[in-house]
Amino acid sequence: MIFAPSDLDREGPPEKRRAEPDAAPQGSAPGPADANGQAPAPSEQPQPTIGEPAHGVLPGQAPEAAPAPGRAPAVHVSRPSSRCVIAAGLRLPQARAGGLYRRENAAHLGAVAARELLAQSGVPAGALHEVLVGCVGQPHDQANVGRVLALRAGVPERVPARTLGRNCASGMDAVTTACTLIEAGRGDLFLCVGVEVMSQYPLTFGPGMTSLFERLSRARSPLERLAALASFRPSFLKPRVALMEGLTDPVTGLIMGRTAELLARDFGISREASDRFACESHLRAAKARDSGRLAREIVPHLPLGAKDGQAALVHDDGIRDGQSMESLAKLKPYFEKPDGIVTVGNSCGITDGATALLVASAERAADLGLEPLAEIRSWAWAGLDPARMGLGPVFAGALALEQAGLTLAEMAVVELNEAFAAQVLACQAAFASDRFAAEHLGRATRVGELDPARLNPNGGAIALGHPVGASGARLLLTAAHELAVRGERFGLATLCIGGGQGGAVVLERRQS
Amino acid sequence: MKERFQSLMPKDAPPPGACVRIERPEPGLARLVLDPPHRKLAVLDVALMQDLERALDALSGDSGLVALVITGREPTSFAAGADIDALTSIDDAAFALELGRYGQGVFEKLARLKAFKVAAVGGPVPGGAFELALACDRIVLADHPSTKIGLPEVLLGILPGWGGSQRLPRRIGVPAALEAILAGRLFDARRALRLGLVDRLTWPEYLLRVASDIAMGRLRAPRYDRGAWKWLVDKNPLARALIRRKVLQEVRAKTRGHYPAPLEVIPLILAAPSTPLEVGLEHEAAALSRLMVSPVCKNLVSIFRLSEDAKRLGKLPGGGEAPKLVRVGVVGAGVMGAGIATVAAQKGLWTRLSDVDRAPLDRALHAHRANVKKDAARRRLAPHEIDAALDRLDAGVGLAGLSGSEIVIEAVAERLEVKLAVFGELARRLSPRAILATNTSSLSVDALAERLPHPERVVGMHFFNPVPQMPLVEVVRGARTSDEVVHAVARLALSLGKTPVITRDTAGFVVNRLLGPYLDEAARLFDAGVEVQEVDRVAKDFGLPMGPLELLDEVGLDIAAHAAESLQRAFGERMASSELLGRMLAAGLKGKKGGAGFYLHGEKQRVVNPDLARLRSAAGNVRHEFPEAAIFDHLLMAMLNEAALALEERVVAGPRELDLATVFGMGFPPFHGGLLRWADTLGPREVLGRILRLSASPAILSRPGGVARFKPAPLLRRVAEASGKFHAVEAEAPPR
C-alpha cells in the first residue's frame, strides 16, 4: 500500500540487461523430469543427467552449465533406438491469415507453443538434444527462425536448433529428422515445432525498383543521382506478393490451385464432389470442436496485438458453422476460369498456426515419465511430377505402409492434408486404382480403399486451415489423439508437398 | 582544521601516499590511479583526498608534463563518491563549510594543473567521483552494463558540493543539469553520452589506451557542445527565469516543503552559466554546509544505509550467495498475482502464471503487454528487448505447467483451505527442492507449511499493492523455514528491484500490523466527527504520501476489514476495529474499486462522499472540535505504540529493519528517517507522555473498542524511563 517516496527512487530505470536465457544451472531446474530423480541443489555443481547433451559448451561461456571439474564434456551418443515416440504434443488454435494473428511472428508463435509444451510436459528444456523447426516462409528478420524460436522459448543457449524446409511438410520433416537422429544414436529427445505466420509474408519490390535503389546508393554526384531517379517507372511500384509467388511452383510455373485442377481433369472429379467434400470437412470440424475433441490438442492463445479486453483464441477460426452446398455453389472458380472446379470454398485457407511435439526414444520417454501419444512405426518421403504434387500422399503412403508391413485397411485413422478437395478425392481414387498402382507405384495391385469415415474424421485443412510449415506436425498430433480417442492402434498421417513430393508417417498406439 | 580532518580519517586508512599512484606510461604523460588498499571500491575519503592533493602537488612541479589521465584500479572500478558516513557525522556548519571548500580546492588544483586532463572512468561513478571527472578537460566512459554515472546527492538531502552544481550546468546546459541533479538519476553509459555527461564512450578493454591517446592529442575528441542552445537558454535571463518558475513550482508541489536540498540547488544551477566559477563555488560550499548539518540529510542517509544493508540479505548468513531463482511460477492471476508476474517477467525471469480460469490470465497478459509497452517507450527499449520482456511471461490454466518452477508464489484467495489445496497439489508436482512461497497477508506461514513434506521450503513473500510500484517485500520466515530458503527469496525480491525485510510469522507481519491501529484510528476519528479531509490533511502535512482514509479507499474497505479481523483475532481488543467500516460495507461502499468509499472516485476528480455523514455514529454528528495535534497523536501514537510491541516481539530483527519497513512499505516520510527514528527525535519520554495522556482521555476510555492500543508498550516504558533511544535497542539475529 502507499507509494514509493518518489525522491527515493534513486535507481532510475533498471539497466538494460537481459537475463541469460539459461542462467540457471540446468541441474537446478527442479522437475519430475530429472531422469535420475535427484535434482541437485542450485548451489551445488550440476550433475549431468542421463542423456544430458554436453556438446557446444565452451568453457567459461556458461559457467553454471559447465560439467563438474575433472569430468571432460563428452560428445553425447545415446543408444540407437528403433522405437521413436511422440512423447507429448499440443498446438495453438489456427487463425486465418490477416486475422487474429496478423501481429504475430513465426518465432513468437512457435515459442509460445514450445514453451507451453515444455511447461505442461515438465521436461526441462536443458535436456533437449536439439530443437527442430519446420517453417516455410522464414521471416527475413529471423534467420534460422528455429534458433530464434528456441531461445525465445527459454531453451538454454547450449542446445542447438535449426530450421527445416520441405515446403508444406516442413513440420513433418522436423519429426522424421528427429527419428533419423534417434535411430542413429545422435540423441534421444527432440523438440519439434511446425510454425507458419502467413500473415507476415512480405510484399517486395521487383527488380526494377531494386536496381534503381542500387544505382542510387552507388551514385557519386547529384547528376548520377538524378539519372538514377529518372530511370523510375510507375510499374516499379507494383509489389511482388511473396505469398502468391511462394505458392507457385517455379519449375512448372503452376500455382498450387492449378495442380489441383489438373488432378480434377485426370481423375474426373466434379465441382459438386469437391464442394461436398469441403462441406463435410466443415461439418466434421464443427462437431469435433463442439464435442471438445479438438480442445484435447489445443491450448488457447492470446495473440500479440490483441485489443485490450479481447479474450484468448480457443479454437481454429476457419471453421464455418452451417457451411452449405448452396453457398459453396455460388463461388466462382478461383484459379482457372471459367471451367475450373477449384474455388476458395473447396480449398484450404491461408492460415497462421503452430504445433509443438516432443519426439523421443521410447526409453527416454519412459524415463521422463511421459506416456507417449503414439509411436512412429514407419515413415516415407516420395517424389513425383511437380505438376501433380497433390498425389504425394499416394506415393509416400504406399511406401510407409510397405515399410510398416501394414495395409491401408488396417489404418483406423487417416489424416490426409486437405490442400484442395479435388486433390484429396484424386488421392482417394489413386489409392483405389490398380492401374495407378501398376503405372506409378510399381505395384501389382492397388494400395487400398480409403474409407471416408476414417479419412479426416475431425475435418481437415479446408476447415481448420493450412499453416504450411505447421500442418505436417498438426496432422501427426491430430492422428495420434484420434487413435487415443477411438482406442485404435494404427493411423496414417500424410500430405502432399508443393514441388512434387509426398510425406507419410504410420503411427501406432500401444494399449497401456 | 587539519586535526578535525583527521577525525574523519577511516580507522583502517593506510599511510599517507598509499591511496593514489602516479604512473608514467610514456614521456609527458602521467597517470593517476585511485587505488586505496583499504577499500574494495575506492571512496573519496579524507585519506584518498589528501593523497590526491599530494599527487597533484607533486605533478604541478613537473615542467615536462603534457597530459594527465586519471583513472581507477580497473576500467569498471573508479570510485563510489564521497565518504557519506563521515560527511553526515558532522554537526557543525562551520566545519562542514571548511570540508566543502577543501574538496572544491583539491578539484580546483586538478582543474588548474597545466596539462591536458582526461578522466577515464567506468562502473559506478556517482556524486563526488563524477565531480572529480568533471574537473578534467575530457571524460571517457567505459561502455559496460555496470556503468552508472550521475549526481545523486539531492536524494541524500545534500547537493553536489565539490563543484558539481557549477561544472555540470556549464557542461550540459541548465535544463539538462536541473533534470539530472534534481532527479538524482544515475545514467547508463549510452544515455550519459547522449546527454553530454561524458565526451566519449569506449569498451572497458580500450579505456586506458583511448584516454591516453586523447590526452596526448593522438586522438581527436571534441568536448560536448550544445551550440546555439547555450546562448538561447543558458545565457538568456528570460529563458532562465521561465525555467526557474516552472521548476520551483514542480519541486514545491512534489516535496511539500519537506526537502530543502532541491530548493538550495536550483538557484545554484540556474546562476552557474553567468557566474564566475569561484563565486559559484563559494555559494555552493555555503549551501552544502547548511544542508549537511540538517536532520533531513541525516535521515535520508540513514534510509539509504538501511536499504543498502537490505541488499546483503541476498547472501547466506555464513557468507556466499543464496541460490538464484530464475524459473518462477505464480498461482492466482488476480491483482497481486498478475502484478508479481509482470514484474518478474520484466526483470528477465522466466515466469509462468496459473489460474483456474482463462479470463483472469488473459487480463494479466493484457496488463503485462501494456506495462512492457509503457516501459519500452520510457526506456527506449530495442525491439529485441521488448520481445524478451513479452516472452518471459506465459500463462496457463491449472497447476500442471508449473512443475519446472524453482519457486512458486501463490496469490490465491485468502482462505486457508484454498491455499492448503494449492500447496498440497504443488508439493506433489514440484521438485522437493522447489520453494513454495505465499503472498498471504493474513494467514500463518506455519499453518500452510504444517502438512507438507518439506515445511523448510515454505516461506512468506508478501508484496504490496500495486506490486510494480511498491518497493517493499516482507519475507516471512516460518518456524521451520530454512535459512537458505529465506535468503533465496530475499535475493529474488532484490532481483525484482524490491527491498526485502525479514519478518516473523505473526499476524500482519510488520507493515499491516502497524497500519492496523493507524487506519482504525482514522476511521474512528471520522466517526467521532472529524471531517474526512481534515484527517487526511494532518497525515499528509506530516509527509505521508496519502492520508489514512484515502489509503483505506485505495486498499479497498473489504480488504481492510478482512485484514483488521485477522489482527483482532491475533491481538484481541487493542486491534478491535471501528463499527464504521462494517456500516460502510453494508451500505455497499468498498472504496476506489467500487467508485465510492470515504471519497467518491470519479473519472477525473475525487470528492468527499457526501452520504457518509449518515453512517456516522450518533456522537459523530454532533460537531466536535478536534485540535490538529490530537488528530495527529491519535494516528501516529497508535502506530508507534504498536511498533514498540512489535519490536519487543522481534517481528523484525531490530529498529533499523522496522524503520525500513515503514518507509518502503507504507511510505512513512523518508525525511523523518522511519517511524522509530522519528520517535527518537521526538524523544521516547515525550512519546510515552502523549500516549499516557491519550490512554487517560475520556473519549478513548469510553469507546467500545481499541482502548488497549494506548496502553504503553513495556519496551516504550523502559526506553523512556532510561532516557534511551529505540535505535539503541540491539538488533537480534534474524527472527524465527
Chai-1 contact restraints between the chains, C-beta under 6 A:
chainA,res_idxA,chainB,res_idxB,connection_type,confidence,min_distance_angstrom,max_distance_angstrom,comment,restraint_id
A,M1,B,F464,contact,1.0,0.0,6.0,A-B,restraint_1
A,M1,B,L551,contact,1.0,0.0,6.0,A-B,restraint_2
A,M1,B,V555,contact,1.0,0.0,6.0,A-B,restraint_3
A,I2,B,P545,contact,1.0,0.0,6.0,A-B,restraint_4
A,I2,B,M666,contact,1.0,0.0,6.0,A-B,restraint_5
A,I2,B,G667,contact,1.0,0.0,6.0,A-B,restraint_6
A,F3,B,P545,contact,1.0,0.0,6.0,A-B,restraint_7
A,F3,B,G667,contact,1.0,0.0,6.0,A-B,restraint_8
A,A4,B,Q469,contact,1.0,0.0,6.0,A-B,restraint_9
A,A4,B,P471,contact,1.0,0.0,6.0,A-B,restraint_10
A,P5,B,P670,contact,1.0,0.0,6.0,A-B,restraint_11
A,L8,B,P670,contact,1.0,0.0,6.0,A-B,restraint_12
A,R10,B,P152,contact,1.0,0.0,6.0,A-B,restraint_13
A,R10,B,L155,contact,1.0,0.0,6.0,A-B,restraint_14
A,R10,B,G184,contact,1.0,0.0,6.0,A-B,restraint_15
A,G12,B,R185,contact,1.0,0.0,6.0,A-B,restraint_16
A,G12,B,L186,contact,1.0,0.0,6.0,A-B,restraint_17
A,P13,B,R379,contact,1.0,0.0,6.0,A-B,restraint_18
A,E15,B,P145,contact,1.0,0.0,6.0,A-B,restraint_19
A,E15,B,D188,contact,1.0,0.0,6.0,A-B,restraint_20
A,R17,B,P145,contact,1.0,0.0,6.0,A-B,restraint_21
A,R18,B,G348,contact,1.0,0.0,6.0,A-B,restraint_22
A,R18,B,A388,contact,1.0,0.0,6.0,A-B,restraint_23
A,A19,B,G348,contact,1.0,0.0,6.0,A-B,restraint_24
A,A23,B,V326,contact,1.0,0.0,6.0,A-B,restraint_25
A,A24,B,V326,contact,1.0,0.0,6.0,A-B,restraint_26
A,A29,B,G404,contact,1.0,0.0,6.0,A-B,restraint_27
A,P30,B,E406,contact,1.0,0.0,6.0,A-B,restraint_28
A,P30,B,S431,contact,1.0,0.0,6.0,A-B,restraint_29
A,P30,B,R433,contact,1.0,0.0,6.0,A-B,restraint_30
A,P30,B,A434,contact,1.0,0.0,6.0,A-B,restraint_31
A,G31,B,S403,contact,1.0,0.0,6.0,A-B,restraint_32
A,G31,B,G404,contact,1.0,0.0,6.0,A-B,restraint_33
A,G31,B,S431,contact,1.0,0.0,6.0,A-B,restraint_34
A,P32,B,S403,contact,1.0,0.0,6.0,A-B,restraint_35
A,A39,B,S431,contact,1.0,0.0,6.0,A-B,restraint_36
A,A39,B,R433,contact,1.0,0.0,6.0,A-B,restraint_37
A,P42,B,P323,contact,1.0,0.0,6.0,A-B,restraint_38
A,S43,B,P323,contact,1.0,0.0,6.0,A-B,restraint_39
A,R115,B,D394,contact,1.0,0.0,6.0,A-B,restraint_40
A,A119,B,R352,contact,1.0,0.0,6.0,A-B,restraint_41
A,A119,B,G401,contact,1.0,0.0,6.0,A-B,restraint_42
A,Q120,B,A400,contact,1.0,0.0,6.0,A-B,restraint_43
A,Q120,B,G401,contact,1.0,0.0,6.0,A-B,restraint_44
A,G122,B,S403,contact,1.0,0.0,6.0,A-B,restraint_45
A,G122,B,G404,contact,1.0,0.0,6.0,A-B,restraint_46
A,P124,B,G404,contact,1.0,0.0,6.0,A-B,restraint_47
A,R152,B,D391,contact,1.0,0.0,6.0,A-B,restraint_48
A,G154,B,W350,contact,1.0,0.0,6.0,A-B,restraint_49
A,P300,B,R358,contact,1.0,0.0,6.0,A-B,restraint_50
A,L302,B,D362,contact,1.0,0.0,6.0,A-B,restraint_51
A,L302,B,L365,contact,1.0,0.0,6.0,A-B,restraint_52
A,D308,B,H366,contact,1.0,0.0,6.0,A-B,restraint_53
A,A311,B,D362,contact,1.0,0.0,6.0,A-B,restraint_54
A,A312,B,D362,contact,1.0,0.0,6.0,A-B,restraint_55
